[in-house]
């Protein structure tokens, strides 16, 4: 099974790099130096701040990924909460590290988890300024951004000042994008997508529910609702100890054998796409194109398909502001790509995001409220 959010992470990282390099290369000497220094300070130096942001990915105008993030950092202590959806899957993830203890849980889980951690770095990217390799890499990326995006200085417009912040706006059209950028994006997407062939040929509506159905069908047993809920939502060590024999039998029967059985079905059909439903039944499609036409909600899990042959930057719209001390205050970014899928079809993909940073130097990380959840 591939990691389903691989291309989403790749694209988000790519857009972030593009935003940093683009914004750092725009404008007058003052704007260029100020924003670049602010970004580097935020990523590599700043130890105390609060951030709130959102991310959206749309494919042909349909939103396939959405996320909201709240983040707080005070040195080695930090907390985050991410909510959103990827296709038909929703999530609500809480994570806090405080005084050497990492606590986390998913919003729909009855359990929470704890672990001792050792973290020495106090900046956002855990950058060690005393590490020579890291310092050289930062210097290289800084110069590379200047070189690649330097010709776009005239696209920078200062649109005024408000509430003690300097406001800027940037717009880039596809025809203005240096060929090196699009060549890099094309290579980047091709690698993330595994050459257009990285998507799953056996796709599951809910593989855990399918495993439960497979177990019951294979053994003829009827699992209790309590057992099913524990498998679906997680269980404590105490529950596992009390049900160890049943769990081990379940894992043995519904593990690799289930996946092998559906793979064999697909092999017998000579390839294509097998969509396995939660109850264990399945639909067969001769191509990924037909599969996604029937199940558009699964587009988020198969973004690799949409960028399998090419990815080119079409439009960038960005506004940002710096506070009175030259620190990043707000950023809104929308990036539009033209893509070519693995079958040669053309698509428009839009990645947009915004982030607001505040409480520099005054942020406090508080203990994570786990409610009535049980420690795993």
C-alpha positions in Angstrom: 0.0 0.0 0.0 1.4 3.4 -0.9 1.4 6.3 1.4 -1.8 8.0 0.2 -0.8 11.6 1.0 2.6 11.4 -0.7 1.9 13.7 -3.6 -0.1 16.1 -1.4 3.0 16.5 0.8 5.2 16.8 -2.2 3.0 19.5 -3.7 2.6 21.4 -0.5 6.4 21.3 0.0 6.9 22.4 -3.6 4.5 25.3 -3.3 6.1 26.4 0.0 9.6 26.4 -1.7 8.1 28.3 -4.6 6.4 30.8 -2.4 9.6 31.4 -0.4 11.8 31.8 -3.4 9.2 33.9 -5.3 8.5 36.3 -2.4 12.1 36.6 -1.6 13.0 37.7 -5.1 10.3 40.3 -5.5 10.4 44.0 -5.1 12.8 46.7 -4.2 15.9 46.1 -2.3 14.1 46.8 0.9 11.1 44.5 0.2 13.4 41.7 -1.0 15.7 41.8 1.9 13.0 42.3 4.5 10.8 39.4 3.5 13.6 37.0 2.8 15.1 37.8 6.2 11.7 37.4 7.9 11.1 34.0 6.3 14.6 32.7 7.2 14.2 34.0 10.8 10.8 32.3 11.1 12.1 29.0 9.9 15.5 28.9 11.4 15.6 31.3 14.4 12.3 32.2 15.9 11.5 30.2 19.0 8.2 31.5 20.2 5.1 32.3 18.1 1.6 31.2 17.2 0.3 30.3 13.7 -3.0 29.6 12.2 -3.5 28.5 8.6 -5.4 26.6 6.0 -4.6 24.6 2.9 -6.9 23.6 0.0 -6.2 21.5 -3.1 -8.7 21.6 -6.0 -8.7 19.4 -9.0 -10.8 20.8 -11.9 -12.5 23.1 -9.4 -13.5 20.3 -7.1 -11.9 20.4 -3.6 -10.1 17.2 -2.9 -8.0 18.2 0.1 -8.7 20.7 2.8 -6.9 21.3 6.1 -6.9 23.8 9.0 -3.9 24.1 11.3 -3.4 25.7 14.6 0.2 25.7 15.9 2.0 27.1 18.9 5.7 27.0 19.8 7.7 28.0 22.8 11.2 26.6 22.4 11.2 22.8 22.6 7.5 22.9 23.6 5.0 22.9 20.8 1.4 22.0 20.1 -0.7 21.5 16.9 -4.2 20.6 15.9 -5.0 19.7 12.3 -8.5 19.2 11.0 -9.8 18.6 7.5 -10.6 16.1 4.9 -8.7 14.2 2.1 -11.4 13.0 -0.3 -14.0 11.2 1.8 -11.8 10.8 4.8 -12.0 13.3 7.6 -9.5 13.8 10.4 -8.9 15.7 13.6 -5.4 15.3 14.9 -4.1 16.7 18.2 -0.4 16.7 19.2 1.4 18.4 22.0 5.0 18.2 23.3 5.4 19.7 26.7 8.3 19.3 29.1 9.7 16.3 27.3 6.4 14.4 27.0 4.6 14.0 23.6 0.8 13.5 23.9 -1.4 12.9 20.9 -4.8 11.6 19.8 -7.2 11.5 16.9 -10.5 13.2 17.5 -12.6 10.1 16.8 -10.5 7.9 19.0 -11.3 6.7 22.5 -7.6 6.6 23.3 -4.7 8.9 23.7 -1.0 8.2 23.5 2.1 9.4 25.4 5.8 9.1 24.8 9.0 10.5 26.3 10.9 12.6 23.7 14.2 14.3 23.6 14.2 17.5 21.6 17.1 19.9 21.6 16.3 22.2 18.7 14.1 25.2 19.5 13.3 26.5 16.0 10.6 25.5 13.6 12.7 23.3 11.3 15.0 21.9 14.0 17.9 23.7 12.2 21.3 23.4 13.9 23.2 26.6 13.1 26.4 25.0 14.2 26.1 22.2 11.7 28.2 23.1 8.7 26.2 21.0 6.2 22.9 22.7 7.2 24.5 26.1 7.0 25.8 25.5 3.5 22.4 24.1 2.4 20.6 27.2 3.6 23.1 29.4 1.8 22.8 27.4 -1.4 19.0 27.5 -1.4 19.0 31.3 -0.7 21.3 32.0 -3.7 19.4 29.6 -5.9 16.1 31.4 -5.1 17.7 34.7 -6.0 19.1 33.4 -9.2 15.9 31.6 -10.4 13.4 34.3 -9.5 15.4 37.4 -9.7 14.0 38.5 -13.1 10.5 38.9 -11.6 11.3 41.8 -9.4 8.9 44.1 -11.3 5.9 41.9 -10.3 6.2 43.1 -6.7 3.8 45.8 -5.7 3.6 47.4 -2.3 -0.1 48.1 -1.7 0.1 50.1 1.5 0.4 49.9 5.2 -2.3 49.0 7.8 -2.3 48.4 11.5 1.4 48.8 11.7 2.0 46.2 8.9 3.5 46.8 5.4 1.4 45.0 2.8 2.6 43.6 -0.5 1.1 41.9 -3.5 2.6 39.6 -6.2 1.1 38.1 -9.4 3.0 35.9 -11.8 1.5 34.5 -15.0 2.6 31.3 -16.6 4.4 33.1 -19.5 6.6 34.8 -16.9 7.8 31.7 -15.1 11.4 30.8 -15.9 11.7 27.6 -17.9 14.0 26.2 -15.1 11.1 26.4 -12.6 8.7 24.5 -14.8 11.3 21.9 -15.7 12.0 21.4 -12.0 8.3 21.1 -11.2 7.8 18.6 -14.0 10.6 16.5 -12.7 9.5 17.0 -9.1 5.9 15.8 -9.8 7.1 12.9 -12.0 9.3 11.7 -9.2 6.5 12.1 -6.6 4.1 10.2 -8.9 6.5 7.4 -9.6 6.4 8.2 -13.3 2.6 8.1 -13.4 2.3 4.5 -12.2 2.3 5.0 -8.4 -1.4 4.8 -7.8 -3.0 1.7 -6.2 -4.5 -0.8 -8.5 -6.6 -2.2 -5.6 -8.4 0.6 -3.9 -10.3 0.2 -0.6 -13.3 2.2 0.5 -12.3 1.3 4.1 -9.7 -1.4 4.3 -10.2 -2.0 8.1 -13.9 -2.6 7.6 -13.1 -4.8 4.7 -10.7 -6.8 6.9 -13.5 -7.3 9.4 -15.9 -8.5 6.7 -13.2 -10.8 5.2 -12.6 -12.4 8.6 -16.3 -13.1 9.1 -16.7 -14.5 5.6 -13.6 -16.6 5.8 -14.2 -18.1 9.3 -18.0 -18.1 9.4 -17.7 -16.4 12.8 -19.7 -13.3 13.8 -17.5 -10.8 15.6 -19.0 -8.8 18.5 -19.7 -5.1 18.0 -17.4 -4.4 20.9 -14.5 -6.2 19.1 -15.3 -4.4 15.8 -15.4 -1.0 17.5 -12.0 -1.6 19.2 -10.4 -2.7 15.9 -11.8 0.4 14.1 -11.2 3.0 16.8 -8.1 1.6 18.7 -7.7 -0.2 21.9 -5.7 0.0 25.2 -3.1 -2.5 26.3 -5.5 -3.8 28.9 -8.1 -4.6 26.3 -5.5 -6.3 24.1 -4.3 -8.4 27.0 -7.9 -9.5 27.7 -8.6 -10.3 24.0 -5.1 -11.3 22.8 -6.0 -14.7 21.4 -8.9 -13.3 19.3 -6.8 -10.3 18.1 -4.0 -12.6 17.0 -6.3 -14.9 15.1 -8.0 -11.9 13.5 -4.6 -10.4 12.4 -3.5 -13.8 11.0 -6.6 -14.3 8.9 -7.4 -10.8 7.8 -3.8 -9.6 7.3 -1.8 -10.3 4.2 -4.1 -13.0 3.0 -6.9 -10.6 2.3 -4.8 -8.2 0.3 -3.4 -11.2 -1.7 -6.9 -12.4 -2.5 -7.9 -9.1 -4.1 -4.6 -8.8 -5.9 -5.2 -12.3 -7.3 -8.7 -11.3 -8.5 -7.2 -8.3 -10.3 -4.4 -10.4 -11.8 -7.0 -12.9 -13.1 -8.7 -10.0 -14.9 -5.5 -9.0 -16.6 -5.0 -5.6 -14.8 -7.1 -2.5 -14.3 -8.5 -1.1 -11.1 -10.4 -3.0 -8.4 -12.5 -0.9 -6.0 -13.2 -2.9 -2.8 -16.2 -1.8 -0.8 -16.4 -1.9 3.0 -18.4 -5.1 3.0 -15.9 -7.0 0.8 -17.7 -6.8 -2.5 -15.9 -5.0 -5.3 -16.3 -3.2 -8.6 -13.9 -3.6 -11.5 -12.7 -0.8 -13.9 -10.5 -1.2 -16.9 -8.7 2.1 -16.3 -7.9 4.6 -13.6 -9.8 7.2 -15.7 -13.0 5.2 -15.5 -12.5 4.5 -11.8 -12.2 8.1 -10.9 -15.1 9.1 -13.1 -17.2 6.7 -11.0 -15.6 7.6 -7.7 -14.6 11.3 -7.8 -14.3 11.2 -4.0 -11.2 9.1 -4.4 -9.3 11.7 -6.4 -7.4 12.9 -3.3 -6.0 9.4 -2.8 -4.8 9.3 -6.4 -3.3 12.7 -7.1 -0.3 10.9 -8.5 -2.5 9.9 -11.5 -3.4 13.5 -12.3 0.3 14.7 -12.4 1.7 11.5 -13.9 3.0 13.0 -17.1 3.5 16.7 -16.5 3.0 19.6 -14.1 3.5 23.3 -15.1 3.0 26.5 -13.2 0.2 28.6 -14.6 -0.5 31.4 -12.2 0.7 32.7 -8.8 -1.2 35.2 -6.7 0.3 36.1 -3.3 -0.2 38.8 -0.7 1.8 39.1 2.5 2.6 41.5 5.2 5.4 42.2 7.7 4.9 43.7 11.1 6.7 46.7 12.5 9.6 44.5 13.6 10.0 43.0 10.1 8.4 39.6 11.0 6.0 37.7 8.9 2.4 38.6 9.9 0.1 37.2 7.2 0.5 35.4 3.9 -2.2 34.3 1.3 -1.1 32.3 -1.6 -2.9 30.7 -4.6 -1.0 28.7 -7.1 -2.6 27.2 -10.3 -1.0 24.4 -12.2 -1.8 22.8 -15.5 -1.3 19.0 -15.4 -1.3 16.1 -17.7 -2.5 12.8 -16.2 -1.2 9.3 -16.9 -3.6 8.8 -19.8 -2.8 12.2 -21.4 -5.8 14.1 -20.1 -5.4 17.7 -19.1 -6.4 19.2 -15.8 -6.2 22.3 -13.7 -5.0 22.0 -10.1 -5.2 24.8 -7.6 -3.3 24.9 -4.4 -4.2 27.7 -2.0 -3.3 28.5 1.5 -3.1 31.2 4.1 -1.3 31.6 7.4 -1.4 34.2 10.1 1.4 34.5 12.7 1.1 36.3 16.0 2.1 36.3 19.7 5.8 36.4 18.9 7.6 36.1 22.2 4.5 35.6 24.3 3.1 32.2 23.2 2.6 29.6 25.9 2.1 25.9 25.2 -0.6 24.4 27.5 -1.2 20.7 28.3 -3.3 18.8 25.9 -6.9 18.2 27.1 -7.5 14.5 26.4 -11.1 14.6 27.9 -12.3 11.2 29.0 -10.0 9.2 26.6 -8.1 6.2 27.9 -4.3 6.1 27.8 -3.2 3.5 25.2 
